[in-house]
């Protein structure tokens, strides 16, 4: 059971790093006016987030339920 606790901790840490990188990418795109961040040149974080949200909205109620489930999984203590 100790292994599962360690794996769960690593997964939570990786998810936190991922969310932080997404937020940082959005801030950089806003600061650099969408022209491409010097060390992150060919990635559009805002465009990718918009595509994911559009995919959820295209699914209607199923997408809304999926977002709700993901939110509760991420915020579970």
C-alpha positions as a printed NumPy array, in Angstrom:
array([[  0.   ,   0.   ,   0.   ],
       [  2.948,   2.3  ,   0.53 ],
       [  3.751,   2.055,  -3.195],
       [  0.277,   3.262,  -4.12 ],
       [  0.647,   6.253,  -1.817],
       [  3.972,   7.165,  -3.429],
       [  2.583,   6.8  ,  -6.947],
       [ -0.428,   8.899,  -6.002],
       [  1.868,  11.604,  -4.634],
       [  3.983,  11.609,  -7.811],
       [  0.885,  11.799, -10.007],
       [ -0.488,  14.721,  -8.002],
       [  2.873,  16.483,  -8.218],
       [  3.048,  15.97 , -11.995],
       [ -0.509,  17.263, -12.406],
       [  0.375,  20.369, -10.37 ],
       [  3.444,  20.971, -12.531],
       [  1.343,  20.547, -15.678],
       [ -1.262,  23.063, -14.513],
       [  1.511,  25.496, -13.583],
       [  3.121,  25.14 , -17.023],
       [ -0.216,  25.759, -18.733],
       [ -0.746,  28.908, -16.66 ],
       [  2.807,  30.068, -17.395],
       [  2.299,  29.443, -21.116],
       [ -0.9  ,  31.514, -21.111],
       [  0.843,  34.384, -19.324],
       [  3.763,  34.275, -21.787],
       [  1.413,  34.274, -24.779],
       [ -0.366,  37.326, -23.376],
       [  2.91 ,  39.12 , -22.605],
       [  4.467,  38.358, -26.002],
       [  1.195,  39.151, -27.811],
       [  0.889,  35.664, -29.309],
       [  4.087,  36.067, -31.341],
       [  5.727,  32.996, -29.899],
       [  7.728,  32.755, -26.751],
       [ 11.485,  32.649, -27.512],
       [ 12.106,  29.302, -25.8  ],
       [  8.639,  27.917, -26.608],
       [  8.237,  28.976, -30.246],
       [  5.653,  26.722, -31.909],
       [  3.145,  26.038, -29.141],
       [ -0.152,  27.908, -28.805],
       [ -1.311,  27.155, -25.267],
       [ -4.385,  29.372, -25.523],
       [ -5.379,  27.728, -28.821],
       [ -4.935,  24.257, -27.346],
       [ -7.028,  25.12 , -24.273],
       [ -9.735,  26.558, -26.555],
       [ -9.751,  23.357, -28.62 ],
       [-10.123,  21.185, -25.516],
       [-12.979,  23.325, -24.204],
       [-14.649,  23.293, -27.637],
       [-14.397,  19.496, -27.655],
       [-16.17 ,  19.336, -24.308],
       [-18.866,  21.778, -25.427],
       [-19.471,  19.839, -28.667],
       [-20.435,  16.821, -26.596],
       [-23.211,  18.706, -24.762],
       [-24.267,  17.103, -21.502],
       [-21.649,  14.352, -21.763],
       [-18.913,  17.001, -21.989],
       [-20.331,  18.854, -18.999],
       [-20.374,  15.652, -16.951],
       [-16.78 ,  14.898, -18.027],
       [-15.618,  18.349, -16.913],
       [-17.434,  17.919, -13.595],
       [-15.817,  14.505, -13.008],
       [-12.33 ,  15.796, -13.89 ],
       [-12.804,  18.777, -11.58 ],
       [-13.793,  16.581,  -8.653],
       [-10.993,  14.104,  -9.276],
       [ -8.423,  16.901,  -9.336],
       [ -9.762,  18.619,  -6.198],
       [-10.259,  15.444,  -4.178],
       [ -8.33 ,  15.384,  -0.913]])
